Amino acid sequence: MRALTEQHAVIESFRSRAGLLFSAAAITTSIVAIYIESEHPAAIDSLHRELIHHMHASYLQNREGLNLLAVLLQLASGLLVFEIALWIVAIAIKS
């Protein structure tokens, strides 16, 4: 059973990495294609600026998600402390 669990974890890791790789490839291809396939290809500086814009937007979106996860983790930690306090009270009452 342990071996299957480890294999499952490895497969999930590969799936996650593959998804990230495909996303990066799609973004890169779409940005580069816009500049290369036009009648007047853009300069490398323009390409860098566009890439920086997309990376910054992605960073802001990820930061929002991480902030939400941090709040949820703090809430879960608080609820855990509350549950432990209730267990202590319940044990004290039964004793």
C-alpha positions as CSV (number, residue, x, y, z in Angstrom):
1,M,0.0,0.0,0.0
2,R,2.8,2.4,0.9
3,A,4.4,1.8,-2.6
4,L,1.2,2.7,-4.3
5,T,0.9,5.9,-2.2
6,E,4.4,6.9,-3.1
7,Q,3.8,6.2,-6.8
8,H,0.6,8.3,-6.6
9,A,2.5,11.2,-5.1
10,V,5.1,11.0,-7.9
11,I,2.5,10.9,-10.6
12,E,0.7,14.0,-9.0
13,S,4.1,15.8,-8.9
14,F,4.7,15.0,-12.6
15,R,1.2,16.1,-13.5
16,S,1.7,19.4,-11.7
17,R,5.0,20.0,-13.3
18,A,3.7,19.1,-16.7
19,G,0.8,21.6,-16.3
20,L,3.2,24.3,-15.3
21,L,5.4,23.5,-18.3
22,F,2.5,23.6,-20.7
23,S,1.2,26.9,-19.3
24,A,4.6,28.5,-19.7
25,A,4.9,27.2,-23.2
26,A,1.5,28.5,-24.2
27,I,2.2,32.0,-22.7
28,T,5.6,32.2,-24.4
29,T,4.3,31.0,-27.7
30,S,1.4,33.5,-27.7
31,I,3.6,36.4,-26.8
32,V,6.3,35.6,-29.3
33,A,3.9,34.8,-32.1
34,I,2.2,38.2,-31.8
35,Y,5.6,39.9,-32.3
36,I,7.1,37.6,-34.9
37,E,4.1,37.1,-37.2
38,S,3.2,40.7,-37.6
39,E,4.3,42.7,-40.7
40,H,6.8,44.7,-38.6
41,P,8.2,42.4,-35.9
42,A,8.7,44.2,-32.6
43,A,12.1,44.8,-31.1
44,I,13.4,42.6,-28.4
45,D,12.9,45.5,-25.9
46,S,9.2,45.5,-26.6
47,L,9.1,41.8,-26.2
48,H,10.8,42.1,-22.8
49,R,8.4,44.8,-21.7
50,E,5.4,42.7,-22.6
51,L,6.8,39.7,-20.9
52,I,7.5,41.7,-17.7
53,H,3.9,43.0,-17.8
54,H,2.5,39.5,-18.0
55,M,4.9,38.2,-15.3
56,H,3.9,41.1,-13.0
57,A,0.2,40.5,-13.5
58,S,0.8,36.8,-12.8
59,Y,2.7,37.7,-9.6
60,L,-0.1,39.9,-8.4
61,Q,-2.7,37.2,-9.0
62,N,-0.6,34.6,-7.2
63,R,0.0,37.0,-4.3
64,E,-3.8,37.4,-3.9
65,G,-4.2,33.6,-3.8
66,L,-1.4,33.2,-1.3
67,N,-2.8,35.9,0.9
68,L,-6.2,34.1,1.0
69,L,-4.4,30.8,1.8
70,A,-2.6,32.6,4.7
71,V,-5.8,33.9,6.1
72,L,-7.5,30.5,5.8
73,L,-4.5,28.9,7.6
74,Q,-4.7,31.4,10.4
75,L,-8.4,30.8,10.7
76,A,-7.9,27.0,10.8
77,S,-5.1,27.4,13.4
78,G,-7.5,29.5,15.6
79,L,-10.2,26.9,15.2
80,L,-7.8,24.2,16.2
81,V,-6.8,26.1,19.4
82,F,-10.5,26.6,20.1
83,E,-11.2,22.8,19.7
84,I,-8.3,21.9,22.0
85,A,-9.6,24.4,24.6
86,L,-13.1,22.7,24.4
87,W,-11.5,19.3,24.7
88,I,-9.6,20.4,27.9
89,V,-12.9,21.8,29.3
90,A,-14.7,18.6,28.5
91,I,-12.0,16.5,30.1
92,A,-12.0,18.7,33.2
93,I,-15.8,18.5,33.6
94,K,-15.7,14.7,33.3
95,S,-13.0,14.3,35.8
